[in-house]
Amino acid sequence: MTLIAPSPRRTVSRLTILGALVALTGCGGGETKVMTLAELADRSLTFALADVDDAETPDAQGAHRFTVSYSVTADGPCSRFADDVTATFNGEPMTLVPGGASDVGGRAEACENSRAYFNFDPAAWGRQPVEDITVQLQDASSTVRLGVLKAKAKRKFTFQGEGTPDKLRVGQSYAFLWEPATEVPGPVEALLLREGGRAPGVLNVTQDGNKATIDIPAGTPQANHTLTLGADLEGSVGECTGVASCSGAIFHSQDFVLSVVP
């Protein structure tokens, strides 16, 4: 499974879309059929880049992962990769999850996607230049290629202005820039969780392009907190061959451990 363990600081809906990419749906009585890539050519390919910098569990499974996943069909059968399928990410081997019938959640008639994923090193990506991502799946019957433009990049929120992001004052506003600066993410969300707390507060965010400004409410307790900023954006597909269509998204969230002071 590629799903990142739930956290009260995160928006579960986004992680379900971007982290899991595991669809469970009715599929011909739970029948599994080994299928070549040529036989899967009428299905869509979905990709997701998850870039989650979590202060509590920085090495969580799937936190820094690129996944490609075949769609499943409502009337089955459930697809399973043939043994000769290989997958690469910019020339490096990916981990294959063959897929097939699944009883996850007690559903006997469900399909698990055929998919492949690549775990990346966020520190290495931070040192390397921005590049396109090219994924290639291949077997004896066909070659599938996906190209996502300028997607291989370490995303981050950078604190702007005076002071430091480890000490924020009640009633003040603070700005953060999404990087790479050439990207404009979807609406930035901000959550503030008090140390030892269970339910995070949702902060007001004003966004101007890749700049997000948050407000620390006047009633915020003076204590240690974790601020989580998160946003996603649609990936730009430059190449899509061997399947019916390609689409996907990039998600980044980042924790800041800080003190709220008067």
ZADO-1210 file (C-alpha; in nm, 4 decimals, padded with zeros to 6 digits):
<atoms>
<atom x="00.0000" y="00.0000" z="00.0000" code="MET" pos="1"/>
<atom x="00.1185" y="00.3535" z="-00.0675" code="THR" pos="2"/>
<atom x="-00.1088" y="00.5323" z="00.1751" code="LEU" pos="3"/>
<atom x="00.0626" y="00.7537" z="00.4299" code="ILE" pos="4"/>
<atom x="-00.0554" y="00.6981" z="00.7851" code="ALA" pos="5"/>
<atom x="-00.3284" y="00.9496" z="00.8744" code="PRO" pos="6"/>
<atom x="-00.2376" y="01.2478" z="01.0907" code="SER" pos="7"/>
<atom x="-00.4729" y="01.4975" z="01.2558" code="PRO" pos="8"/>
<atom x="-00.2704" y="01.7737" z="01.0915" code="ARG" pos="9"/>
<atom x="-00.3389" y="01.6632" z="00.7347" code="ARG" pos="10"/>
<atom x="-00.6300" y="01.6878" z="00.4948" code="THR" pos="11"/>
<atom x="-00.7208" y="01.3237" z="00.4451" code="VAL" pos="12"/>
<atom x="-00.9002" y="01.3793" z="00.1139" code="SER" pos="13"/>
<atom x="-00.5848" y="01.5024" z="-00.0586" code="ARG" pos="14"/>
<atom x="-00.3710" y="01.2182" z="00.0708" code="LEU" pos="15"/>
<atom x="-00.6334" y="00.9682" z="-00.0399" code="THR" pos="16"/>
<atom x="-00.6108" y="01.1052" z="-00.3931" code="ILE" pos="17"/>
<atom x="-00.2374" y="01.1650" z="-00.4100" code="LEU" pos="18"/>
<atom x="-00.0854" y="00.9122" z="-00.1753" code="GLY" pos="19"/>
<atom x="-00.2867" y="00.5963" z="-00.2187" code="ALA" pos="20"/>
<atom x="-00.3961" y="00.5621" z="-00.5813" code="LEU" pos="21"/>
<atom x="-00.5560" y="00.2323" z="-00.4836" code="VAL" pos="22"/>
<atom x="-00.9062" y="00.1994" z="-00.6248" code="ALA" pos="23"/>
<atom x="-01.1391" y="-00.0670" z="-00.4930" code="LEU" pos="24"/>
<atom x="-01.4447" y="-00.1230" z="-00.7087" code="THR" pos="25"/>
<atom x="-01.6713" y="-00.4027" z="-00.8267" code="GLY" pos="26"/>
<atom x="-01.4931" y="-00.6190" z="-01.0800" code="CYS" pos="27"/>
<atom x="-01.6540" y="-00.9272" z="-01.2268" code="GLY" pos="28"/>
<atom x="-01.6956" y="-01.1290" z="-00.9099" code="GLY" pos="29"/>
<atom x="-01.3399" y="-01.0689" z="-00.7919" code="GLY" pos="30"/>
<atom x="-01.1825" y="-01.2456" z="-01.0920" code="GLU" pos="31"/>
<atom x="-00.8165" y="-01.1687" z="-01.1675" code="THR" pos="32"/>
<atom x="-00.6810" y="-01.1750" z="-01.5226" code="LYS" pos="33"/>
<atom x="-00.3121" y="-01.1451" z="-01.6089" code="VAL" pos="34"/>
<atom x="-00.3004" y="-00.8763" z="-01.8783" code="MET" pos="35"/>
<atom x="-00.0279" y="-00.7486" z="-02.1072" code="THR" pos="36"/>
<atom x="00.0333" y="-00.3769" z="-02.1460" code="LEU" pos="37"/>
<atom x="-00.1231" y="-00.3991" z="-02.4921" code="ALA" pos="38"/>
<atom x="-00.4425" y="-00.5341" z="-02.3342" code="GLU" pos="39"/>
<atom x="-00.4398" y="-00.2414" z="-02.0889" code="LEU" pos="40"/>
<atom x="-00.4055" y="00.0187" z="-02.3664" code="ALA" pos="41"/>
<atom x="-00.7705" y="00.1296" z="-02.3387" code="ASP" pos="42"/>
<atom x="-00.7311" y="00.2272" z="-01.9721" code="ARG" pos="43"/>
<atom x="-00.6159" y="00.5563" z="-01.8243" code="SER" pos="44"/>
<atom x="-00.2934" y="00.6129" z="-01.6323" code="LEU" pos="45"/>
<atom x="-00.2992" y="00.8342" z="-01.3233" code="THR" pos="46"/>
<atom x="00.0137" y="00.9695" z="-01.1576" code="PHE" pos="47"/>
<atom x="00.0755" y="01.1310" z="-00.8202" code="ALA" pos="48"/>
<atom x="00.3812" y="01.2892" z="-00.6647" code="LEU" pos="49"/>
<atom x="00.3572" y="01.2975" z="-00.2841" code="ALA" pos="50"/>
<atom x="00.6112" y="01.5254" z="-00.1124" code="ASP" pos="51"/>
<atom x="00.5202" y="01.5274" z="00.2573" code="VAL" pos="52"/>
<atom x="00.7706" y="01.6781" z="00.5029" code="ASP" pos="53"/>
<atom x="00.6280" y="01.5584" z="00.8343" code="ASP" pos="54"/>
<atom x="00.8080" y="01.6702" z="01.1505" code="ALA" pos="55"/>
<atom x="00.6755" y="01.3783" z="01.3568" code="GLU" pos="56"/>
<atom x="00.7459" y="01.0951" z="01.1095" code="THR" pos="57"/>
<atom x="00.9835" y="01.2304" z="00.8407" code="PRO" pos="58"/>
<atom x="01.0507" y="00.8830" z="00.6979" code="ASP" pos="59"/>
<atom x="00.6887" y="00.7654" z="00.6817" code="ALA" pos="60"/>
<atom x="00.6191" y="00.5105" z="00.4097" code="GLN" pos="61"/>
<atom x="00.5069" y="00.6863" z="00.0927" code="GLY" pos="62"/>
<atom x="00.5931" y="01.0362" z="00.2178" code="ALA" pos="63"/>
<atom x="00.8213" y="01.1040" z="-00.0814" code="HIS" pos="64"/>
<atom x="00.6897" y="00.8915" z="-00.3649" code="ARG" pos="65"/>
<atom x="00.5901" y="00.9063" z="-00.7313" code="PHE" pos="66"/>
<atom x="00.3180" y="00.6586" z="-00.8303" code="THR" pos="67"/>
<atom x="00.1593" y="00.5627" z="-01.1624" code="VAL" pos="68"/>
<atom x="-00.1614" y="00.3612" z="-01.1513" code="SER" pos="69"/>
<atom x="-00.3878" y="00.2003" z="-01.4106" code="TYR" pos="70"/>
<atom x="-00.7603" y="00.2622" z="-01.3859" code="SER" pos="71"/>
<atom x="-00.9943" y="-00.0227" z="-01.2971" code="VAL" pos="72"/>
<atom x="-01.3144" y="-00.1104" z="-01.4808" code="THR" pos="73"/>
<atom x="-01.6543" y="-00.1514" z="-01.3195" code="ALA" pos="74"/>
<atom x="-01.7371" y="-00.4770" z="-01.4996" code="ASP" pos="75"/>
<atom x="-01.3963" y="-00.6451" z="-01.4630" code="GLY" pos="76"/>
<atom x="-01.2000" y="-00.8536" z="-01.4666" code="PRO" pos="77"/>
<atom x="-00.9330" y="-00.7238" z="-01.2265" code="CYS" pos="78"/>
<atom x="-00.6057" y="-00.6667" z="-01.4105" code="SER" pos="79"/>
<atom x="-00.2739" y="-00.8085" z="-01.2953" code="ARG" pos="80"/>
<atom x="00.0615" y="-00.7246" z="-01.4532" code="PHE" pos="81"/>
<atom x="00.2293" y="-01.0070" z="-01.6430" code="ALA" pos="82"/>
<atom x="00.5599" y="-01.1298" z="-01.5008" code="ASP" pos="83"/>
<atom x="00.7682" y="-00.9636" z="-01.7741" code="ASP" pos="84"/>
<atom x="00.6474" y="-00.6060" z="-01.7053" code="VAL" pos="85"/>
<atom x="00.9214" y="-00.3614" z="-01.6053" code="THR" pos="86"/>
<atom x="00.8970" y="00.0048" z="-01.5049" code="ALA" pos="87"/>
<atom x="01.1547" y="00.2828" z="-01.4804" code="THR" pos="88"/>
<atom x="01.1569" y="00.6382" z="-01.3431" code="PHE" pos="89"/>
<atom x="01.4073" y="00.8521" z="-01.5352" code="ASN" pos="90"/>
<atom x="01.5933" y="00.5288" z="-01.6057" code="GLY" pos="91"/>
<atom x="01.5861" y="00.3984" z="-01.2470" code="GLU" pos="92"/>
<atom x="01.3837" y="00.0865" z="-01.1564" code="PRO" pos="93"/>
<atom x="01.0408" y="00.1288" z="-00.9988" code="MET" pos="94"/>
<atom x="00.8632" y="-00.1076" z="-00.7595" code="THR" pos="95"/>
<atom x="00.5763" y="-00.2953" z="-00.9261" code="LEU" pos="96"/>
<atom x="00.2468" y="-00.3767" z="-00.7527" code="VAL" pos="97"/>
<atom x="00.0802" y="-00.6254" z="-00.9920" code="PRO" pos="98"/>
<atom x="-00.2776" y="-00.5632" z="-00.8744" code="GLY" pos="99"/>
<atom x="-00.5732" y="-00.8000" z="-00.8978" code="GLY" pos="100"/>
<atom x="-00.8729" y="-00.9056" z="-00.6924" code="ALA" pos="101"/>
<atom x="-00.8654" y="-00.7806" z="-00.3341" code="SER" pos="102"/>
<atom x="-01.0649" y="-00.8347" z="-00.0173" code="ASP" pos="103"/>
<atom x="-00.9433" y="-00.5137" z="00.1489" code="VAL" pos="104"/>
<atom x="-01.2140" y="-00.3763" z="00.3754" code="GLY" pos="105"/>
<atom x="-01.4076" y="-00.7020" z="00.3583" code="GLY" pos="106"/>
<atom x="-01.5168" y="-00.6443" z="-00.0020" code="ARG" pos="107"/>
<atom x="-01.4851" y="-00.9755" z="-00.1845" code="ALA" pos="108"/>
<atom x="-01.5591" y="-00.8269" z="-00.5273" code="GLU" pos="109"/>
<atom x="-01.2985" y="-00.5525" z="-00.5469" code="ALA" pos="110"/>
<atom x="-01.0031" y="-00.4681" z="-00.7701" code="CYS" pos="111"/>
<atom x="-00.6688" y="-00.3272" z="-00.6614" code="GLU" pos="112"/>
<atom x="-00.4933" y="-00.1148" z="-00.9228" code="ASN" pos="113"/>
<atom x="-00.1981" y="-00.2412" z="-01.1198" code="SER" pos="114"/>
<atom x="00.0657" y="00.0230" z="-01.0454" code="ARG" pos="115"/>
<atom x="00.4310" y="00.1135" z="-00.9959" code="ALA" pos="116"/>
<atom x="00.6022" y="00.3559" z="-00.7610" code="TYR" pos="117"/>
<atom x="00.9386" y="00.5192" z="-00.7002" code="PHE" pos="118"/>
<atom x="01.0536" y="00.6456" z="-00.3594" code="ASN" pos="119"/>
<atom x="01.2765" y="00.9511" z="-00.3963" code="PHE" pos="120"/>
<atom x="01.5355" y="01.1064" z="-00.1666" code="ASP" pos="121"/>
<atom x="01.4085" y="01.4571" z="-00.0804" code="PRO" pos="122"/>
<atom x="01.7563" y="01.5792" z="00.0176" code="ALA" pos="123"/>
<atom x="01.9017" y="01.4666" z="-00.3157" code="ALA" pos="124"/>
<atom x="01.6172" y="01.6261" z="-00.5112" code="TRP" pos="125"/>
<atom x="01.6785" y="01.9486" z="-00.3194" code="GLY" pos="126"/>
<atom x="02.0365" y="01.9590" z="-00.4502" code="ARG" pos="127"/>
<atom x="01.9527" y="01.8655" z="-00.8084" code="GLN" pos="128"/>
<atom x="01.8139" y="02.0891" z="-01.0855" code="PRO" pos="129"/>
<atom x="01.4478" y="02.0808" z="-01.1841" code="VAL" pos="130"/>
<atom x="01.3871" y="01.8182" z="-01.4533" code="GLU" pos="131"/>
<atom x="01.1091" y="01.6427" z="-01.6411" code="ASP" pos="132"/>
<atom x="00.9918" y="01.3039" z="-01.5158" code="ILE" pos="133"/>
<atom x="00.9812" y="01.0173" z="-01.7656" code="THR" pos="134"/>
<atom x="00.8186" y="00.6880" z="-01.6697" code="VAL" pos="135"/>
<atom x="00.8383" y="00.3870" z="-01.8988" code="GLN" pos="136"/>
<atom x="00.6522" y="00.0587" z="-01.8582" code="LEU" pos="137"/>
<atom x="00.7424" y="-00.2217" z="-02.0950" code="GLN" pos="138"/>
<atom x="00.6693" y="-00.5855" z="-02.1710" code="ASP" pos="139"/>
<atom x="00.6873" y="-00.8088" z="-02.4774" code="ALA" pos="140"/>
<atom x="00.3638" y="-00.6629" z="-02.6155" code="SER" pos="141"/>
<atom x="00.3994" y="-00.2853" z="-02.5778" code="SER" pos="142"/>
<atom x="00.5789" y="00.0180" z="-02.4351" code="THR" pos="143"/>
<atom x="00.3982" y="00.2820" z="-02.2285" code="VAL" pos="144"/>
<atom x="00.5580" y="00.6232" z="-02.1747" code="ARG" pos="145"/>
<atom x="00.4537" y="00.9091" z="-01.9482" code="LEU" pos="146"/>
<atom x="00.6319" y="01.2442" z="-01.9403" code="GLY" pos="147"/>
<atom x="00.5528" y="01.5082" z="-01.6754" code="VAL" pos="148"/>
<atom x="00.7123" y="01.8463" z="-01.7415" code="LEU" pos="149"/>
<atom x="00.9358" y="02.0052" z="-01.4731" code="LYS" pos="150"/>
<atom x="00.7944" y="01.7704" z="-01.2094" code="ALA" pos="151"/>
<atom x="01.1207" y="01.6371" z="-01.0633" code="LYS" pos="152"/>
<atom x="01.1774" y="01.9089" z="-00.8038" code="ALA" pos="153"/>
<atom x="01.1805" y="01.9328" z="-00.4254" code="LYS" pos="154"/>
<atom x="00.8887" y="02.1525" z="-00.3214" code="ARG" pos="155"/>
<atom x="00.9102" y="02.3665" z="-00.0095" code="LYS" pos="156"/>
<atom x="00.7528" y="02.6591" z="00.1715" code="PHE" pos="157"/>
<atom x="01.0091" y="02.9279" z="00.2561" code="THR" pos="158"/>
<atom x="00.9467" y="03.1747" z="00.5399" code="PHE" pos="159"/>
<atom x="00.9560" y="03.5416" z="00.4366" code="GLN" pos="160"/>
<atom x="01.0058" y="03.8642" z="00.6275" code="GLY" pos="161"/>
<atom x="01.1561" y="03.9465" z="00.9646" code="GLU" pos="162"/>
<atom x="01.2072" y="03.6965" z="01.2442" code="GLY" pos="163"/>
<atom x="01.2152" y="03.3178" z="01.2155" code="THR" pos="164"/>
<atom x="00.9431" y="03.0562" z="01.1528" code="PRO" pos="165"/>
<atom x="01.0008" y="02.8943" z="01.4942" code="ASP" pos="166"/>
<atom x="00.8441" y="03.1852" z="01.6869" code="LYS" pos="167"/>
<atom x="00.5195" y="03.3481" z="01.5723" code="LEU" pos="168"/>
<atom x="00.3289" y="03.6203" z="01.7541" code="ARG" pos="169"/>
<atom x="-00.0417" y="03.6309" z="01.8320" code="VAL" pos="170"/>
<atom x="-00.2345" y="03.8661" z="01.6045" code="GLY" pos="171"/>
<atom x="00.0417" y="03.8897" z="01.3428" code="GLN" pos="172"/>
<atom x="00.0544" y="03.7825" z="00.9773" code="SER" pos="173"/>
<atom x="00.3358" y="03.5801" z="00.8204" code="TYR" pos="174"/>
<atom x="00.4218" y="03.5028" z="00.4583" code="ALA" pos="175"/>
<atom x="00.5611" y="03.1854" z="00.3013" code="PHE" pos="176"/>
<atom x="00.6702" y="03.1274" z="-00.0589" code="LEU" pos="177"/>
<atom x="00.6055" y="02.8009" z="-00.2454" code="TRP" pos="178"/>
<atom x="00.9113" y="02.6863" z="-00.4385" code="GLU" pos="179"/>
<atom x="00.9919" y="02.6319" z="-00.7225" code="PRO" pos="180"/>
<atom x="00.8801" y="02.9909" z="-00.7769" code="ALA" pos="181"/>
<atom x="00.7707" y="02.9120" z="-01.1342" code="THR" pos="182"/>
<atom x="00.4768" y="02.7078" z="-00.9982" code="GLU" pos="183"/>
<atom x="00.1478" y="02.8394" z="-00.8623" code="VAL" pos="184"/>
<atom x="-00.0158" y="02.5733" z="-00.6433" code="PRO" pos="185"/>
<atom x="-00.3852" y="02.5308" z="-00.5758" code="GLY" pos="186"/>
<atom x="-00.5288" y="02.6944" z="-00.2648" code="PRO" pos="187"/>
<atom x="-00.2769" y="02.6721" z="00.0201" code="VAL" pos="188"/>
<atom x="-00.4222" y="02.5346" z="00.3432" code="GLU" pos="189"/>
<atom x="-00.2786" y="02.6019" z="00.6886" code="ALA" pos="190"/>
<atom x="-00.3413" y="02.3984" z="01.0041" code="LEU" pos="191"/>
<atom x="-00.2145" y="02.4814" z="01.3532" code="LEU" pos="192"/>
<atom x="-00.2006" y="02.2036" z="01.6132" code="LEU" pos="193"/>
<atom x="-00.1135" y="02.2740" z="01.9756" code="ARG" pos="194"/>
<atom x="00.1397" y="02.0389" z="02.1359" code="GLU" pos="195"/>
<atom x="-00.0553" y="01.7520" z="02.2887" code="GLY" pos="196"/>
<atom x="-00.3717" y="01.8566" z="02.1059" code="GLY" pos="197"/>
<atom x="-00.5939" y="01.6360" z="01.8912" code="ARG" pos="198"/>
<atom x="-00.7870" y="01.8773" z="01.6688" code="ALA" pos="199"/>
<atom x="-00.5932" y="02.1339" z="01.4626" code="PRO" pos="200"/>
<atom x="-00.7230" y="02.4820" z="01.3981" code="GLY" pos="201"/>
<atom x="-00.7682" y="02.6014" z="01.0399" code="VAL" pos="202"/>
<atom x="-00.5916" y="02.9327" z="00.9783" code="LEU" pos="203"/>
<atom x="-00.6975" y="03.2032" z="00.7367" code="ASN" pos="204"/>
<atom x="-00.4734" y="03.2093" z="00.4267" code="VAL" pos="205"/>
<atom x="-00.4427" y="03.4905" z="00.1730" code="THR" pos="206"/>
<atom x="-00.2726" y="03.3744" z="-00.1459" code="GLN" pos="207"/>
<atom x="-00.1084" y="03.5792" z="-00.4203" code="ASP" pos="208"/>
<atom x="00.0469" y="03.3486" z="-00.6794" code="GLY" pos="209"/>
<atom x="00.3054" y="03.1355" z="-00.5001" code="ASN" pos="210"/>
<atom x="00.2962" y="03.3561" z="-00.1864" code="LYS" pos="211"/>
<atom x="00.0719" y="03.2521" z="00.1032" code="ALA" pos="212"/>
<atom x="00.0121" y="03.4766" z="00.4045" code="THR" pos="213"/>
<atom x="-00.1309" y="03.3292" z="00.7246" code="ILE" pos="214"/>
<atom x="-00.2859" y="03.5029" z="01.0248" code="ASP" pos="215"/>
<atom x="-00.2247" y="03.3910" z="01.3846" code="ILE" pos="216"/>
<atom x="-00.5609" y="03.4551" z="01.5587" code="PRO" pos="217"/>
<atom x="-00.5681" y="03.6700" z="01.8702" code="ALA" pos="218"/>
<atom x="-00.7086" y="03.3850" z="02.0799" code="GLY" pos="219"/>
<atom x="-00.4325" y="03.1348" z="01.9961" code="THR" pos="220"/>
<atom x="-00.2889" y="02.9755" z="02.3150" code="PRO" pos="221"/>
<atom x="00.0686" y="03.0708" z="02.3952" code="GLN" pos="222"/>
<atom x="00.2345" y="02.7299" z="02.3647" code="ALA" pos="223"/>
<atom x="00.4318" y="02.5057" z="02.1327" code="ASN" pos="224"/>
<atom x="00.2506" y="02.4235" z="01.8079" code="HIS" pos="225"/>
<atom x="00.2996" y="02.2516" z="01.4734" code="THR" pos="226"/>
<atom x="00.2067" y="02.4587" z="01.1690" code="LEU" pos="227"/>
<atom x="00.1310" y="02.2527" z="00.8574" code="THR" pos="228"/>
<atom x="00.1136" y="02.4186" z="00.5165" code="LEU" pos="229"/>
<atom x="-00.0116" y="02.2153" z="00.2215" code="GLY" pos="230"/>
<atom x="-00.1156" y="02.2586" z="-00.1405" code="ALA" pos="231"/>
<atom x="-00.1347" y="02.0698" z="-00.4663" code="ASP" pos="232"/>
<atom x="-00.1167" y="02.1446" z="-00.8363" code="LEU" pos="233"/>
<atom x="-00.2004" y="01.9667" z="-01.1575" code="GLU" pos="234"/>
<atom x="00.0889" y="01.7947" z="-01.3316" code="GLY" pos="235"/>
<atom x="00.1695" y="01.9066" z="-01.6871" code="SER" pos="236"/>
<atom x="00.1747" y="01.6049" z="-01.9200" code="VAL" pos="237"/>
<atom x="00.4245" y="01.6312" z="-02.2048" code="GLY" pos="238"/>
<atom x="00.4071" y="01.2714" z="-02.3292" code="GLU" pos="239"/>
<atom x="00.1448" y="00.9979" z="-02.3012" code="CYS" pos="240"/>
<atom x="00.1692" y="00.6885" z="-02.5221" code="THR" pos="241"/>
<atom x="00.0402" y="00.3337" z="-02.4914" code="GLY" pos="242"/>
<atom x="-00.2685" y="00.4201" z="-02.2804" code="VAL" pos="243"/>
<atom x="-00.5982" y="00.6010" z="-02.3380" code="ALA" pos="244"/>
<atom x="-00.5046" y="00.9081" z="-02.1308" code="SER" pos="245"/>
<atom x="-00.2669" y="01.0388" z="-01.8631" code="CYS" pos="246"/>
<atom x="-00.3358" y="01.2820" z="-01.5800" code="SER" pos="247"/>
<atom x="-00.2244" y="01.3493" z="-01.2262" code="GLY" pos="248"/>
<atom x="-00.1172" y="01.5917" z="-00.9578" code="ALA" pos="249"/>
<atom x="00.1597" y="01.6966" z="-00.7206" code="ILE" pos="250"/>
<atom x="00.1024" y="01.7407" z="-00.3475" code="PHE" pos="251"/>
<atom x="00.3370" y="01.9012" z="-00.0946" code="HIS" pos="252"/>
<atom x="00.2910" y="01.9634" z="00.2756" code="SER" pos="253"/>
<atom x="00.5448" y="02.0872" z="00.5268" code="GLN" pos="254"/>
<atom x="00.5551" y="02.1098" z="00.9055" code="ASP" pos="255"/>
<atom x="00.7017" y="02.3952" z="01.1092" code="PHE" pos="256"/>
<atom x="00.7517" y="02.3283" z="01.4817" code="VAL" pos="257"/>
<atom x="00.7161" y="02.6634" z="01.6557" code="LEU" pos="258"/>
<atom x="00.6156" y="02.8608" z="01.9621" code="SER" pos="259"/>
<atom x="00.3255" y="03.1039" z="01.9661" code="VAL" pos="260"/>
<atom x="00.4189" y="03.4014" z="02.1837" code="VAL" pos="261"/>
<atom x="00.2477" y="03.7289" z="02.2879" code="PRO" pos="262"/>
</atoms>
